[in-house]
């Protein structure tokens, strides 16, 4: 089994953190700090709560005014990176909301080789106009981490983060940032632009459709952003977006030899295959399948999965696929009737049913 992310905070890691803090604040009680980190609650804390626990403990062992605490933390942070260093940003989120100027400067430092995308959202919620102006400045920074933060931090639906309901309703204030960054030389930044647009598409599809109309075909980089930004709309089978990507023709295609397991057990794979045939080349097609998962209330929830999207020159092509029904913490499977459908260019071509059993008892 893969190591849990929360276990990145080893005793060596925390010892190193304590040593770096002490270099910048000689009065720091390293032993007390380490013992307080690994207290009786530690084992039960998940990743984000461990970050919060470290931030709170840092505050406890740095009995200084907030601005002075930052003078200790900013140089110490340069020896730590990636997601595990985000307790520095969490410190700002918890203790710095009443000090916009110093907190923004700290988040600017902490985001380098890490990310302040979660913490900045609390400042957007409290100081919207001031923070958006700062994000616009960062969008023109020579540093790609700051440019990426300017876009990632204002995503309406950033996963694992507090949402920004005003941008779900009306994202107009963040569109200038996306326009500034859409031609960014960094793929790291362009991915964030596409993800932000994909968020927007869930509540304001018209904005993303217009973006695609205006930018598709301009450059290969913008083509990639348009496609990645449209992934939710493509999965939903939006006719206009399908047409923009030339995934709008399927009447010439026949689906044959659709074979699938009719009964499977928990922790097995659903195996299925089918063939697409045509009197002409299959052409530009987007091939997907959907599982209608049985829910606890005896209704179904459809989830769409990609198989392929390509310009197929041949007149026929066979596909074989499998879908795992392994028990996971992120999805609970319910025994009974489920459905499998094949979708070509947004159109459901065929649908079958299968039964999920459990023979482990």
N, C-alpha and C positions, 0 to 999 in steps of 0.2 A: 504493500500500500504506500502511496506517495506521502511524503512528510507533510503534515499540516502546516500551512503558512504561519500560523500563530507561534509555531515553535522556532521561528527565526530568532526570537529573543532569548538566546542562550545566556548562561552566566558569563561567558567570555564577552558576549556582546554588551551586556549591561556593565560589566567591569570596565570595558573600553570606554563606554559612554561616561561612566563616573570619572575616569581618569582625564578625559578630554574636558569635562566640565571643571574639574579641579585645576587644570592648567590655566583656565581663565577666571577662576574664582577660588583662590587658595583656601578660603575658609570652608569650602564645601565638605560636608561630612559623607565621604564616599561609602564608608561601611554602613552607616545608618540608611543611606539612600538605597544601597543594594539590598539590605535586609527588608526594607519597606516595599521594594518592588516584588520580591519573592515572598510575600506574606501568605496568609492562609487562604486568600481569595484567588491567588494567581492561577492555579490549575483549572479553575472553573471559568476563566475569562477567555472569550474568543478574540480574534485578531484585533478588531476595532476597539474592543473594550480594554485590551492590553495596551494599545496606543494611548487611550484616554487615561488609564491607570499610570502610565509612565509620565504623561503630561502633568497630571495632578501631583504626583510625587516630586517631580522637578520643581513645581511651584512651592511645595512644602519645604524643600531643602534649599531653596534660593530665596531667603527672607529679605528681598530687595524690592524697591519700586519696579513696576512693570518695565519701564524703559531700561533700567539697569539690568533686569533679568535678560532682556533681549541682547544687551551688550555681551553677556556671557554666552548665550545660546547661539548667536549668529556665527562666531568663529568656530565654535565646537561642531556645528552642523556640517562644516565642510569636510569632515572625515566620515560622513555617513551619507548613504544614498539609497535610491530605489524606494519601493513602497514602504519598507520597514522604517524609514526615517521620517515618516509622516506624523510622528508624535510631535515633532517640532511645529508643524503647521497646526496640529491639534491644540497645542499650547496656546497659539495665537487665537484660535477659534474660541477657546474657553475663557481666556483671560484678557484678550485684547480688543473686544468689540467696542469698548468705550474710548479707544485710542486709535482712530482711523489712520492717522499719518504714520505713526511708528509701526503699526501692525502691517500696513501695506508694504512698507520698506522691508519688514522682516519676511513677509511672504515672498517678496521678490528674491530675497537671498535663499530662502528655504526651498524654493521650487527648482533650483538648479540641481540637476541629477536626481531629483525626486519629483514631487508635484504638489502644488497648493490648490488643486482643482476642487477639493472638498471644502477647505476652509474659506476660500474666497466667496463661496456662495452665501455664507452668513453675512458678509459685508454687502453683497448685492441686495440682500433682503433688507438690511438696515439702512444702507447708504446707496441706494440704487444709482442715482445720477452720478455721484462722485466715483463710484466703483466702475461704472461703465466707461467714464472718461479715462480712468486709469487703464482699463482693459484696451481701450483704443490706442493709448500710448504704447502699451506692451505689444500690441499687434504690429507695431513698426520697429520693434527692437531688433538689433543685430543678433540677439541670442534666441535660438530656436525654442528653448524651454519657456521663455517668456511669451513668445508668439503663440506657442501651443497653449499655454495657460490662458491667454486672452480669449481663446476660442473654446477650449474644453471647460473652463470654469463657468461659462454662461449657457451651457447646454440645457435646454428646458427639462430634459429627463435623464440626466447623468445617472447611470446605474450606481447603486449603493450610496447615493447621496440624497440630500434633501432636494425636492423638486423646486422649480421656479415657476409657480403658477401664473405669474403675470406674463411670462414668455410662452407658456402653453397657450394662453389666450391670444396674445399679440406679440410676436417676436420682432417687431419692427426695430426696436432699439439695438438689437444685436446683428442686424443684417449688414451694417457698415463694416463690422469686424470680419464677417465672412467674405465680403467683397474684397477687403484688403488682403486677405490671406488665401484666396482661392487659387492664386498663381504662385504660392510660396514655393521656394526651391527645395524645402524640406518635406519629405514624405511623411514624417512624424507630424508635421503641422497639417498637411493636406488630409491625412486620415481624420484628424480632429474636425476639420471643416466638413467632411463628408458625414461624420457621425452626428455633428450638430444639425446638419440639414435633415438627416434621417429622423432625428428627434422631432424636428419641426413638422415633418411630413405626417406624423401621427395625429396632429391637431390642426394643422394648416396645410393640407396637401397642395392647395393651389399655389402657394408660395414656392414650393419645391418644383412643381411642374413648370412654372414660369422660369425658374432658375435653369432647369434642364433645357428648356426651349432656347434660352439665351446663350447657353455655354456649350452645349453638345456640339462636337465637331470642330471646336476652336483649337484644341490641342489634345494630345494623348493623356496628359496629366488631368486636364479638365474632364475629359471623357471618363476617366477612372472615378473622379469625384462624383460626377453625375450618376454613374451606375451604382456606386456604393451608397450614395445618398438616397437612391430610389429603391433600395432593397425591400423596404416595408411595403411600398406602393406596388412593386412588382409581385410580391408575395400575395398581396390582396387582389391581384388581377385587375388593377386599375387600367381601363381600356386606353386612356390617353397616354399614360406613361409607357404602356406596352407598345403602342404605335410609335412613339418617339424613338424607342430602341429597336424598331422593326421586328417586334415579337407579336405581330397582330394577325398573322395568317396561319390557320390550322385546318381549314376546310379541305385541303388536298391530302391530308394525312389520315390514314386508317390505323387504328390500334388493334393488333391481333395477338393471339397466343398469350393472353393474360392469365398467368398462373400464380397462385399464392397459397400459403398454408391456410387451412381452414380452421385448425385448432392448434394453439401453442400454449406453452406453460410459462408461468412466471420465471424470469431469468433466462428464457430462451430468446432466439432471434426469430422475427417474422421474415421469411424469405419469399421474395416474389420476383417475377420476371414478366416481360412483355416485349413486343416488337412493334416498331413503327414502320409502315410501308406507304409508298406513294408511287404514282405513275411518273413523277418528276423528282428532282432532288428534294430532299426533305427541307432544305433551306435553313434559314435562321430560326432556330427553335429553342425555347426555354422549357425544359422538362423537369417537372416537379412531382412529388407525391404528397398526399395528405393522409394523416391518421386522425380519425375521429375517436378520441380517447373517451371511454366511458367515465363519467364522474360519479361521485357518491350519491347524488340526487337522481341518478338514472338518466340524466341528459348527457350530451356529448360535447366535447371541446375539440375543435379542429386545430391541428398544428401542421404547417406546410414545411416541407423539406426540399432542398435543391438536389437534383441529380446532375443536370448538365445544362449549359446554355452555350450553344455553338452554331456555327454555320455548317451544316452537314451536307456535303456534296452528293452523297450516295442516296439511293432510292429506298433503302431500308436500313434499320439499325436495331439490334437487340440490346436490351438493358436487363441486368440482373442486380438486385439490391437486397439488403437486409436491414432490419430495424430492430435494435435491441429493446427487450422488455425486462432488462435487469432492474431490480429494485434499487432506487436511488433516493437520497434525502431530498432532492429537488423535484422529484415527481413520484407520486404514489399511484400505483396501478390498481384498478378495480376489476374484479373478475366479471366476465360476461361478454356481451357482444360489442365489438369494435368494428370500425369501417376503414377500408383502404381505398383511396382513389388516385388515379393518375391524371395529371394536369399538363396540358400542352398549350403553351402561349396563353396562359390564364384561363383556359377552357377545360372543365372537367370532362375527360373522355370516357371514363369507365369507373365503376365503383363496385367493390365487393365487400363482403363481411367476413369476419373471423371471430372465433371465440377464444378468450383468454382464460386458462384454467390454472389451478395451483395443485400440483400432485405431491407437494412436499410434506403434507400432513397425512 
